């Protein structure tokens, strides 16, 4: 049975999704154009018609992965009126113990490793791929304005620290570091935020964290 010919934009999307699956499964260093073509069930010529190189495919994979993984997180955080709860909505899904999220981090680790060796790619992609970090910074700024977080905190610095810390944790988890799992990762992120923002997060890493403002023992909801 002859496969129906798809419009160019559809074929391009199929190739990008195939590349995503191959990179997550085999790693970027083992991914060749022929592997992507086989996964997408197209010829190598079709792949090279749409993309000049694996790097170009990788950039589009990263952009689509950013939209797929982070857009729901950002929407929930921006719609959450409590800045502290909004931060938990941004950090908890990063480490939820699922295979899907583990695959996301494998892809992301490969992407940043490739970017470090190709400065031009990193420069072109950095802004549009750092949407999570930008949202985190906005949320910290909102918390400072509302008096929830310490006025001494630097929103941009805190957002960068949390992003860097998360990347490092994910790398260690990918290496199966002893004693490190998604629950520990969430707890560490809460401890970092407590130190940086002077707002105490409880140790319940499963979501719905009850948060206490510093300087008192009552949950914020009870104080209100």
C-alpha positions as CSV (number, residue, x, y, z in Angstrom):
1,X,0.0,0.0,0.0
2,X,1.4,3.4,-1.0
3,X,1.7,5.9,1.7
4,X,-0.2,9.1,1.1
5,X,2.0,12.0,0.3
6,X,1.9,14.7,3.0
7,X,2.0,18.5,2.5
8,X,5.5,19.9,3.0
9,X,4.8,21.4,6.4
10,X,3.3,18.2,7.6
11,X,6.3,16.2,6.4
12,X,8.6,18.7,8.2
13,X,6.7,18.2,11.4
14,X,6.9,14.4,11.1
15,X,10.7,14.6,10.6
16,X,11.1,16.8,13.6
17,X,9.0,14.5,15.8
18,X,10.9,11.5,14.4
19,X,14.2,13.2,15.3
20,X,13.0,13.9,18.8
21,X,12.2,10.2,19.3
22,X,15.5,9.0,17.9
23,X,17.5,11.5,20.0
24,X,15.7,10.5,23.2
25,X,16.1,6.8,22.4
26,X,19.7,6.7,21.1
27,X,21.3,10.0,22.1
28,X,22.3,12.9,19.8
29,X,25.8,11.6,19.3
30,X,24.4,8.4,17.7
31,X,21.7,10.1,15.7
32,X,22.3,10.2,11.9
33,X,20.1,11.6,9.1
34,X,19.4,8.0,8.0
35,X,18.1,7.2,11.5
36,X,15.7,10.1,11.4
37,X,14.6,9.3,7.9
38,X,13.9,5.7,8.9
39,X,11.9,6.8,12.0
40,X,9.9,9.2,9.9
41,X,9.4,6.6,7.1
42,X,10.8,9.0,4.5
43,X,13.9,9.0,2.3
44,X,17.2,10.7,3.4
45,X,16.6,13.0,0.4
46,X,13.3,14.1,1.9
47,X,15.1,15.0,5.2
48,X,17.8,17.0,3.5
49,X,15.2,18.7,1.3
50,X,13.7,20.2,4.5
51,X,16.8,20.5,6.7
52,X,20.5,21.3,5.9
53,X,21.9,19.4,8.8
54,X,21.2,17.6,12.0
55,X,22.0,20.8,13.9
56,X,19.1,22.6,12.1
57,X,16.8,19.7,13.0
58,X,18.0,19.8,16.6
59,X,17.2,23.5,16.9
60,X,13.6,22.9,15.7
61,X,13.3,19.9,17.9
62,X,14.4,22.0,20.9
63,X,11.9,24.8,20.0
64,X,9.0,22.4,19.7
65,X,10.0,20.5,22.8
66,X,10.0,23.8,24.7
67,X,6.5,24.6,23.5
68,X,5.2,21.1,24.3
69,X,6.7,20.7,27.7
70,X,6.8,24.2,29.1
71,X,3.7,26.0,27.7
72,X,1.2,24.2,30.1
73,X,3.5,25.0,33.1
74,X,3.7,28.7,32.2
75,X,0.0,29.0,31.7
76,X,-0.7,27.5,35.1
77,X,1.9,29.6,36.9
78,X,0.7,32.8,35.3
79,X,-2.9,32.1,36.2
80,X,-2.0,31.3,39.8
81,X,-2.6,34.3,42.0
82,X,-0.3,33.1,44.8
83,X,3.4,33.7,43.8
84,X,4.6,30.9,46.1
85,X,2.2,28.4,44.7
86,X,3.1,29.6,41.2
87,X,6.7,28.7,41.8
88,X,5.8,25.2,42.9
89,X,3.8,24.8,39.6
90,X,7.0,25.7,37.7
91,X,9.4,23.5,39.6
92,X,7.5,20.3,40.5
93,X,6.8,19.2,36.9
94,X,10.5,19.3,36.2
95,X,11.0,16.2,38.3
96,X,7.8,14.1,38.4
97,X,9.4,10.7,38.1
98,X,7.8,10.0,34.7
99,X,9.5,8.5,31.7
100,X,8.2,11.3,29.6
101,X,10.0,13.9,31.7
102,X,13.1,11.8,31.8
103,X,13.1,11.8,28.0
104,X,12.7,15.6,28.0
105,X,15.8,15.9,30.1
106,X,17.8,13.5,27.9
107,X,16.9,15.6,25.0
108,X,17.6,18.9,26.8
109,X,21.0,17.7,28.0
110,X,22.0,16.7,24.5
111,X,20.9,20.0,23.2
112,X,22.8,22.1,25.6
113,X,25.9,20.0,25.2
114,X,25.7,20.5,21.4
115,X,25.1,24.2,21.9
116,X,28.3,24.5,24.0
117,X,30.3,23.2,21.1
118,X,28.4,25.4,18.5
119,X,28.2,28.9,19.9
120,X,26.3,30.2,16.9
121,X,23.4,27.8,17.6
122,X,23.3,28.7,21.3
123,X,23.2,32.4,20.5
124,X,20.4,32.1,18.0
125,X,18.3,29.8,20.2
126,X,18.9,31.1,23.7
127,X,16.2,33.7,24.0
128,X,13.3,31.7,22.6
129,X,14.2,28.6,24.6
130,X,14.5,30.3,28.0
131,X,10.8,31.0,28.4
132,X,10.6,29.0,31.6
133,X,13.4,31.0,33.2
134,X,11.7,34.3,32.1
135,X,8.4,33.2,33.6
136,X,10.2,32.2,36.8
137,X,11.8,35.6,37.0
138,X,8.4,37.3,36.4
139,X,6.9,35.3,39.3
140,X,9.7,36.2,41.7
141,X,9.2,39.9,40.7
142,X,5.5,39.6,41.4
143,X,6.2,38.0,44.8
144,X,8.5,40.8,45.8
145,X,6.0,43.4,44.8
146,X,3.4,41.7,46.9
147,X,5.7,41.4,49.9
148,X,5.8,37.6,49.8
149,X,9.5,37.3,48.9
150,X,12.5,39.2,50.3
151,X,13.0,42.6,48.7
152,X,16.8,41.8,48.7
153,X,16.3,38.9,46.2
154,X,17.5,39.5,42.7
155,X,14.7,38.0,40.4
156,X,17.1,37.4,37.5
157,X,19.8,35.9,39.6
158,X,17.3,33.6,41.4
159,X,15.8,32.4,38.1
160,X,19.2,31.7,36.7
161,X,20.3,29.8,39.8
162,X,17.2,27.7,39.8
163,X,17.6,26.9,36.1
164,X,21.3,26.0,36.5
165,X,20.5,23.9,39.6
166,X,17.8,22.1,37.8
167,X,20.0,21.4,34.8
168,X,22.7,20.0,37.1
169,X,20.2,17.8,39.1
170,X,18.8,16.4,35.8
171,X,22.3,15.6,34.6
172,X,23.1,13.8,37.8
173,X,19.8,11.9,37.7
174,X,20.6,10.9,34.1
175,X,23.8,9.4,35.5
176,X,21.8,7.5,38.1
177,X,23.5,9.2,41.0
178,X,23.1,7.3,44.3
179,X,20.3,8.6,46.5
180,X,19.0,11.1,44.0
181,X,15.4,10.7,42.7
182,X,12.6,13.1,41.7
183,X,11.4,13.5,45.3
184,X,14.9,14.5,46.5
185,X,15.2,16.8,43.5
186,X,12.0,18.6,44.4
187,X,13.1,18.9,48.1
188,X,16.5,20.4,47.0
189,X,14.8,23.0,44.8
190,X,12.5,24.0,47.7
191,X,15.5,24.4,50.0
192,X,17.2,26.6,47.4
193,X,14.1,28.8,47.1
194,X,13.8,29.1,50.8
195,X,17.3,30.4,51.1
196,X,17.0,32.8,48.1
197,X,13.6,34.2,48.7
198,X,13.2,34.0,52.5
199,X,10.0,32.1,52.2
200,X,9.7,28.7,53.7
201,X,8.4,25.8,51.5
202,X,7.3,22.7,53.3
203,X,8.9,19.4,52.4
204,X,5.9,17.8,50.7
205,X,7.2,17.3,47.2
206,X,4.1,15.8,45.7
207,X,2.5,19.1,44.8
208,X,0.1,21.4,46.7
209,X,2.9,22.5,48.9
210,X,1.8,24.5,51.9
211,X,4.0,27.5,52.2
212,X,4.8,29.6,55.2
213,X,6.0,33.2,55.0
214,X,9.1,33.8,56.9
215,X,8.8,35.4,60.3
216,X,5.8,33.3,61.4
217,X,4.8,29.8,62.0
218,X,1.3,29.9,60.4
219,X,0.6,28.9,56.8
220,X,0.0,32.0,54.6
221,X,-3.6,31.0,54.1
222,X,-4.2,30.9,57.8
223,X,-2.6,34.3,58.3
224,X,-4.9,35.8,55.7
